[in-house]
Amino acid sequence: MTRKIYKLSPIAPEWDPNWDLAPEQGVVVVRAESPADARVVASEAEPDFLEADAHPGEDDSTREASAFRNEKLYSVTEIPDGSFPQSGPRELLAGTISNPLKTTKIPRG
């Protein structure tokens, strides 16, 4: 299935109090259906408390608290240049996330 490639970049300054809610993960690239889906795909690449044997305060997951889902912290831009294949599953393609499965670094900016 052909999808689009999106780059998620931090846009808030380091002192922004919204970073207290979720850590910055740097720039990431994902294959997704839409800009909104790109935020979901990026947040799904982060480890969840269920994977770390922790216990939630109120919810069944910590994915909703991801900085990628906050429009004040991250922007989403389509990458139309063909740097990454559009065919394939919804997934993280590049970036450094607190997840040992994907650790390809790309430059910020």
C-alpha positions in Angstrom: 0.0 0.0 0.0 1.3 3.5 -0.9 1.4 6.0 2.0 3.0 9.4 2.5 6.2 10.2 4.3 6.2 12.7 7.1 8.8 14.5 9.2 7.9 15.4 12.8 10.1 18.2 14.2 10.1 19.8 17.6 9.0 23.4 17.4 8.7 24.6 21.0 11.7 26.1 22.8 13.4 24.0 25.4 12.0 26.1 28.2 8.4 25.6 27.1 6.5 24.1 30.0 4.7 21.7 27.7 7.9 19.7 27.6 7.2 18.8 31.3 4.4 16.6 30.1 6.4 14.5 27.6 10.1 14.3 26.6 11.4 15.7 23.3 12.4 12.8 21.0 14.1 14.9 18.3 13.3 14.7 14.6 11.6 11.6 13.3 10.4 10.4 9.9 7.4 8.1 9.6 5.3 6.4 6.9 1.6 7.2 7.5 -1.8 7.8 6.0 -2.1 11.5 7.0 -0.5 14.2 9.2 -2.7 13.1 12.1 -1.8 9.4 11.5 1.9 10.4 11.5 1.6 11.7 15.1 0.0 8.4 16.1 2.7 6.3 14.3 5.4 8.3 16.0 3.8 8.0 19.4 3.4 4.2 18.9 7.2 3.9 18.4 7.8 5.2 21.9 7.9 2.6 24.7 4.7 2.4 26.7 4.6 1.8 30.4 3.1 -1.6 29.8 6.4 -2.5 28.1 8.3 -1.3 31.2 6.3 -3.0 34.0 5.1 0.3 35.3 1.6 1.2 36.5 -0.6 4.0 35.1 -2.2 6.6 37.3 -5.5 6.7 35.4 -5.2 5.1 32.0 -4.3 1.9 30.3 -1.5 3.5 28.2 0.9 6.4 28.2 0.8 6.8 24.4 -1.8 9.6 24.6 0.8 11.7 26.6 3.3 11.6 23.7 4.9 14.9 22.7 4.3 13.9 19.1 0.6 14.3 19.6 1.0 17.9 20.9 0.7 20.5 18.1 2.4 23.0 20.3 5.5 20.8 20.6 5.8 19.1 17.2 5.1 20.1 13.6 4.3 17.6 10.9 5.6 18.1 7.3 5.2 15.9 4.3 8.4 14.9 2.6 7.6 14.5 -1.1 11.2 14.0 -2.4 11.3 10.2 -2.5 14.0 9.9 0.2 12.0 7.0 1.7 9.8 4.4 0.0 6.1 5.2 0.2 5.1 1.5 -0.1 5.1 -0.4 3.1 3.5 -0.5 6.6 2.8 2.5 8.8 6.1 2.8 10.7 9.0 4.8 12.0 11.6 5.1 9.3 14.3 7.3 10.9 15.0 9.2 14.0 16.2 8.6 17.6 13.4 7.6 19.9 13.7 6.1 23.4 13.1 2.7 21.8 16.0 0.3 21.0 14.2 -1.0 17.9 14.8 2.1 15.8 17.8 4.3 16.3 18.8 5.8 13.0 19.8 9.4 13.6 18.8 12.2 11.2 19.8 15.8 11.4 17.5 18.3 13.1 16.1 21.1 11.0 
